[in-house]
């Protein structure tokens, strides 16, 4: 693998990881914007705008965009999160330049009023579809409850009312503020020629607007530590999400955080798997670490028969408490490392996965990490760093949301997290 980087005069960053032995190539535009960058009046505009970029440009209407991608056999799509909007395509190497041209074109959309009004109906339908999914809804409510007044609590989809009220000119203003060259990173990975790609990319983006896109309120949060029960009689299971603070994306402890989440709640061989899933007390149980710009959080979730909910909450709290008070064993740490390393290697064999990894690492850290470097970083995590993570973050300061048929649910008592004297932090 060979890494390349170029900063254009208009502020656009172009990076590439060339993998000559790969049999495909991927390309993507990573726009540093998402729901946390929206005002209340713009709620949902980032995701709505993602849809609109596929509705046509001065050169192509929506049908032609799809046809041109299909002509080259591309696997293409986009996604919007709290912090990023990403447009990507994966092709055979000979079509990499074509995919780059199509993506660059749709990033200068027409935003026609007729398309805007038509797509508004699609977005409202999508919101309704997600509202019928309790697993998604409880997660969305839990994030809002945890982050409270922090902008990371903003809804990615917005609400039906916010989308109804949104005007095309508001979207255009948001696009002009956020989709400027300095706020975008063009990423390529796989079997492609860097010099040809760079020359093509610079020509395609040379007229893109120069400027600065601010991101305000970059800060950590300790969470609201509240409990909320949402009654939903149409569901048969109780869905629970518990969130506590963790390290931000730029913290060196983020690697320990990923391993901690795996030890607590990986889908196989974790503490929650053995105590909840294998024992038949829950259908599913999981813990994942989410890193953000300036903040981080652990999301622990489970779904179960409503009658088991209180007992399962007690078990989760007990497992977290034991990890804090008794610590992590060397065996658990090595097992978690083995899982992570295996997944890194297997993911590294797919150019789309490398595109996402290289792109996101650059967006958050402004640096490149090869597969080998990523593996070496995880291999170096030791029990001392795991203990530093436990000492630094209030893992028992849980913000809990439960959704399901229960009309009443008592939150178990949560023990205070013990303070460790003379804690050594990295």
N, C-alpha and C positions, 0 to 999 in steps of 0.2 A: 504494500500500500504506500502511496505517495500523497502527501498533503500539499495543497496550494492555496494561496490567499491573495486577493487583490482588493484594494480600496479604490473605488472610482471617485472622480472629481466631484460628483454630485452627492457623495456620501454612501452610495450603495456598496455593501460588502459582498464580494463573490468568493466562495470557498469551494474546494473540491477534494474529494478523496478518490484517487484513481486506483482501481483494482483491476489490473490487466487480465487476470485469470477469470474474472466474472463473466457471465454470459448474458448479463443485462445491465442496464444503466438507469439511474433514477435522477430526477431533478425536482427541486421544490423552492418556492418562495416562502420564506418565514417572515411574516409581518408581526412585529412586536406590538400587538394590540389585541384586546379582548374585553370581556365584560367589566373588569376592574378599571378600565380606562373610560367608561361611559358615565355620563351624567344621569341623574334620575329620569330626565325627560327623554334620554336616548336609550333607555333600557332595552336590550335585545338587538341593538343596531349592528353590533359586530357580527353576530350570527346571521342576521338578515342580509347584511352586505355580502357575506360569503356566498349566499345563494345568488345574489344579484350579479356577481362577477361572472357567473356562467350564463347570464341572460343575453350577452352580446356586447359587441364593441363596434367601432366605426367600420371594421373590416368584416365582421362575422355577426350573424344573428345567433340565437341560442341553438337552433338546429345545426348550423354550420360548425359551431364549437364542438358539439358532440360528434358530428360526422368526421371532422378533422382528427379528433382523438381516435375514433374508431378505425380510420384509414391506416393508422400506424400501429394498431393493436395495443394501444396504451391502457394500462391500469391506472386510472386517474381519479382524483377526488379532492376533498378539502375538509378541514375541520376547524372549529372554533372552540377555544377554551377560555378560562378566566384571563389569560395573559397573552395568548398567541392565536393567530389565524394563519393556517398553513395550506398552501395549494401545491399539489404534487402530482407527478406522473412517473410511471416506470415503463420502460420500453426495451426492445432489442437495441443493441448499441447503434445500429445504423439509423435509428429514428430519434436518437437523443437530441439532436439539434432541432428537429421538428417539434418535439415536445416542449423544448425550451421556448421556441417562438410562440407557440399557442398559449402557454402559461403567461409569458410576458405580455401578450396581447390582451388577455382577459383581465390582467391587473390594471388596465386602463379602460374600465367599462363605460358604456354609454349612460347607464342609469336612467333609462327611458321611463317616463311617468306611467305609461300603460303597463310596462313590465313590472314596475314597482307595485302597482295596485293588484295585479294578478298574483305576484309572488307573496304579497301580504296574506292572501287567503291560504296559501300553502304553509306559511309559517304558523298561522293560527291553528291549522289542522295538526301540525307537528306538535304544538304545545298541548293540544287536546289529547294527542296520542300518548305523550309522555305523562300527562296527568292521570291517565288510566293505568300507568305502570307504577305500582307501589314501591318497587325496588328503586326506581329512579327518583320518585317523589320524596321518599324519606331521606335519600342522600342530599337532594337539593335543599330541603327544609333544614337538615342537620347542618349543612355548610353555612346557611344564613344565620342559624342560631349561634353557631360557634364564633363566626367572624363578627357578628353584631354590626357595629358601625364601620368596620374595616371594609374597604372596597372589594376585597376578595369574596365577600359575601354576596356581591351582585349576581343576579341570575343571568346565566349565559343566554337562555332563550328569551328572557323578559317575561312579561305577562300578556295575556290576551289584550288587556286594555292598553298597555304601553305600545303594543304593535299596531293596534287600531289607531291610536293617536299619533303615531310617528308619521312625519311628513317626508316627502322625497327630498326637499331642500335640507332637512336636518341630516339625512343620510349623506348627501353630497358634501355638506360642511364637515361631517365626521371623516369622510373619505379624504378630503383635502388636508385635514389636520394630521391624520394618522398614516395614510398610505404614501408617505414621502420617502424618497430614496434612502435617507439615513436611518429610517426605521425598518428597513427591509434587508434581509440577508438571502442571497441566492445561493443555494447549495446543490451540489451534484455529487453522486457517488456511483461507483461501478466502472464498467468498461467504456471509457470515453477518452478523447484526446483533450487535454487541458487547454492547450494553446488555441485550438479551434473553438472550443466552448467559450473561452474567455473573450475572444474576438467577437463572436456572435452575440454574447450576452451584453458586452459593452455597446455594441451597435444598437441593440434592441432597447436599451434603457438609457441611452445618452440624454434624452430629452425629459427624463423624469425629474420632478420638482425637487430642488434642494431646500432644506430647512431642518428644524428640530422639532421632534415630537416628545413632549414631556410625559413623564409618569409620576404622578404625585402619590403621597402617603405610602412610601415604601418603608414599611416598619413591621416588626414582629408583633404578635398578639398572644396573650395567654388564654384567650377564649372566654366565653361568658360563663362557663361552668353551670349552665342551666339545664333543666330537665323539661321536656315537652312531650306530651302524649297527644297524638293525632288519631282520632277515631275514624276508621274507614270500614264500614260494615260489609262492603262488597268483597273484602279479602278474607281468605281463610287462615292465613298465617300472620304472625306478628313480625314486622321488619324493624330491626333496631340498628342505629348507627351511633357510635360513641367516638368523639373526636377530642384529642388532646394536643398540646403544642409540640412542635419538633423543630429541627434546625432548618434554616433557609437554604436555597439552592447554592449559595456561595460558601456555605460552611463546610469545612473539612470533615465535620461529623455526619454529613449526609450519607456517607458510605456505611458508617456504623448504624445509622437510622434504618437504612434499607435492610440490613442484616437483622436488626432488632425486630422489625415488622415481620420478617420471615420466620424468626424463632417463635414469635408470639402467635402468628396467625396465617402462615402459609397454608395452602389448600391440601397439603399432605405432610405428615410428620411433624407438625407444629404443636405447641401446647394447646391451642384452641381446637385443633383437629382432634387430638386424643381426648380432650375433656368434654367437647360438645358434639362433634360430628360422629366420631367412632363410637361414642357411647349412646348415640341415638337421641340425644337431647335437642339437637338442632339439625335442620336439613343442610344448612351451610353456615360456615363461620370463616371470617377473613380479617386480616389486618394488612393495611398497605400504608406506605409512607408517601406523602405528596409534598414536593418541594416547590416553592414559589419564589418570586422576586422579593426578598426581604422577610419572608415568613416560611413556615413549614408546619405540617400537621400529620398526625397518625390517625387513620380512619379504621376503626374496628367495627365490624358489622356481623350480624347473624340474623337468620330467619328461622322461626320455629312455631310449633303449636302454641297458641296464645297462653295456655295453662302453664307452659314451661318458662315463660318469659322472665318472671322474677327470679327464679332459680338460676337461669342462664346468666342474668345480669350479675348475680352474686359470684358465679364461677369466673366470668370475665374479670371482674374487679379483683378477685382472689389471685388469678393468674398474673395480672399486672403487678399487684402488690408483692407477690413472691419473686418476680423478676427484679423488683427494686430492692427488696430486703435481703434476698438470698443470692442474687446475682445470676449471671449466665455461666453455664459450664463450658469448659473448653470443647467438649464433645458437641454441644449445641452450636457453638460458633463455627467449628470446622464443617459440620453438616450444612449449615446455612451457606458458608462460603462455597462448598461443592455445588450446591444448587445454583447459586448466582453465577459461578464461573461456567457451568454447563450451559446456562441460558444465554450468557454473553457470547460464547463460541457459536452456539446454534443460530442465534439471531444475527451474528456477524456474517453468516454465509448468505444472507439475503440483502440485496442492495437497498431495498426499501427500508429495512430496519436500520441499516447503516446511515441512510439519509436522515432518518429521524434522530438517531443518536448523535451524529456529527452536528446536525443543525441545532438541536436543542442545547447541546453542550456549548456551542459557540454563542448562541443567543444569551444564555445565562452567565457563562464564565469567560467568554471571549478567548477561548483557547480550544485547541484540538487534542483529542485523546484517541489513540489507536486502540484496537481491540486488546493488544498485548498490554498497553499502558493501563487500560481500564481494569484488566484482570489483575495486574500487579498491585494496583491500588487496593482492591478488595483483599488480596492475599495478605497485605500488610496490616489490615485491621486486627487489633489485638483486644484482649479482655480489658486492658486499661482504658482504651478508647470507648469500649462499650460501657464501662463504668462512668466515664466522663459524660456520656450521653444521658445516662440515668440520673446523674447528679445535677446536670445543668437544666433539664427540662421537667416541668411538673406533670409527669405522665399519669398521675391520678387526678389531675384537674380535668375531669371528664365532662364534656357537654354532650348530653344524651337526647336523642330523638327516637321515639317509637311510634310506628304507624301500623294499624291493624284493627281487628274487631273489638279489642279491649276498650271499655269505657272508663275503667279505673286501673291504675298501675302505680304501685309504690316503688320509688327508687330506693334500692338498698343503701345503707350507710356506706360511705366511702372513707376509708382510713386516711389520716393525714400522711402525706409523703414525708418520710423521715429525712432530716437534714444531715448530710455527711460533713463532719468537720474537716477543715484543711483540704477540701477537694481540689484536685489539680486539673486544670482545664487546658486544652490545647489552644 
